C-alpha cells in the first residue's frame, strides 16, 4: 500500500492556467489519442478561471508544484432544487498516480459540496478505463442507471 503524501489542495487561480492547460493536453493525448493545441486550451482554461459559472478547477500541489487537476462543472436540478457537481478533466501526473492525490482532491470537493448545498457529485468515465472506475468505487461512488448520449453539432 502506498503511503499518502501531504498534498496541498486549492482552487485554481490565474497562476495555474498554464499548468492546467498542459495537464489537459497531456490527458487528451493519453486517454483519447487526441492532440490538442496548447494555444487553444490556455484561453479555454482562462475563461473558466475568470468565470466560475463556467467551471472551477481544483489543483493538487506537492512541495509547491502542481501535480494534478480536475474541473468541476455545475448542473441545476429542478427535481431536487439543488446543484449536482460534475467532475471532469481529471489528470494526475503519472508518477503520482496511486499515491492518494485524487483521493485528496475528491475529499476537498466533498467538503466544498457540503458547504454549498450540493446534492450529488457525478462524473463520467470511459467504459474501458477500469483503473479509474476502481478508484471511484473505492472512494464511495457507484455506477448510476443513466447512459450517456451525444451528438456533435459543430
Phi, psi and omega in degrees: 000133180283139175282131179282139180269171180270095182270146174259113183255124184223164171282137181297145179231180177309322182294343184264354188305310183295320180295314179299315180300317179295321176301320180293319177298314180295318181296316181299318179293315182291314189272332185232357183068022182259130177265117178258151175273122178302329180291339175270322184289322181305310178296329178294315177295316180300321179300319179287320178300322183277350182216097184294349173290335178281310182187167173230132177262143173244130185240138173254130178245147170226124182053038177082000181251134177290130182236352181196156174207162171208166182238139175249128170243159186248146174228128178273136177249117174284342177291324184247350185058038180216168177273146164249141174251138176252129173269128181221167170054045180285130175214129174237129177306133188311319183290351179253002178290144180078013183241021174085010181294308180298320178303316179296318179294318181296318178298321176297316179297317179299317177299315179298318181297316179299320180291337184252012177069027179283135184270329180212151170247130183232162171202165171238152184218144178302138182303332183270354183272073185295322180300314179296319179301319179296321178298311182298318179295319180299330180273003174105000177278153178225156179294135180262179186271003181271146167256156181250135177236155177209159172217127176277126184244358176211000000 
